[in-house]
Amino acid sequence: MKRFSIILLLFFPNMQLFAAETALERINGAQIRVVIQAELAEYGFFVEPSIKPDRLFRACEGDFEVKKAFGGWQTVRVICKQENPWDIYVRTGYQPKTPAKADDSSEKSLAKKQKSDNLGLMQRVIIVRPVSRGDFLTREDLGLQTLSRSGGSGFTDIDELVGRRAKKSLRGGLVLHERHLEPDWMVQAKQTVSVVNNTGGIQVTTAGIALENGRLGDLVKVKNLSSNSVLHGFVAGAKKISIGTKIN
């Protein structure tokens, strides 16, 4: 068709046929490349289209439109929107991200945990290194080990055992029980304590001497040093006995 139009112009110089088309510059591959990159950048894609920069295309009087082809952005269709439109398909070089494959080790760990939960396992405090009789337990002496719930009682919180005294020598790996430790007395016999007397909404604190050992909430005897009278009170805390009010 184009050869025919040129022949017509040679024989008919005054004829304006195709004059508009010859006045327009042809489009090259570099321009098509910029059009594609600008369009895909709107979607956050930065691509390198596979098109030769010096390749020539027909002139385009209208705007370019870029559409995805074959269901994705790996190939696009570039359309020149004019009275006599034309189009071209170009590979963009875009690589869609594939979903990350689940870590097999993570899945196995999760499955193992779920299986353990189903078996009724729990963690208990153990002695991790030998402890001598009379030693005070430190955090370095203690650890946690997962055991069956049906395996007996034991402690589950390391913090509540730090500072407790060993009743006898303990070997490493032993699951710790109350029988292995000296009683956790908050008040000890012959110890000076604070005696708090709550009567009629008035609180009076005096000094006293505990006459018995006691844990928190235990009822023990105490001698009031001001009156030398022997009273009964509840252990309210370390070296503290409350008269008239039980501590739950």
Secondary structure, 3 states (H helix, E strand, C coil): CHHHHHHHHHHCCCCCCCHHHHHCCCEEHHHHHHHHHHHHHCCCCCCCCECCCCCEECCCCCEEEEEEECCECCEEEEEEECCCCEEEEEECCCCCCCCCCCCHHHHHHHHHHHHHHHCCEEEEEEECCCECCCCECCHHHEEEEEEEHHHCCCCCCCCCCCCCEECCCECCCCECCHHHECCCCCECCCCEEEEEEEECCEEEEEEEEECCCECCCCEEEEEECCCCCEEEEEEEECCEEEECCCCC
